[in-house]
Amino acid sequence: MQNFYLTVGQKYRSEMHPNGMHPDGWCRIEASDYTQAMRRAWDEFGRNFSRVQTEREFHKDKSFYPKGELKVLQ
């Protein structure tokens, strides 16, 4: 399994996110590949997320998310 990272948009800074997410944190998705990670993101969040990144893509951006990991999809 690989780790993928889902983040949400800035509108959820002032508006409650339906899944309890916040733009200062992320949801880690454990999946076999990017396609499976996207399927799980859509199943769990519908349209209520901004992006899903690979571990390599996200690693350099973690400092932008001070609340850290808010949720895990296994």
Secondary structure, DSSP 8 states (H G I E B T S, - for coil): -EEEEEE--GGGGTS--TTS--TTEEEEEEESSHHHHHHHHHHHHTT--SEEEEHHHHHTTGGG-TTEEEEEE-
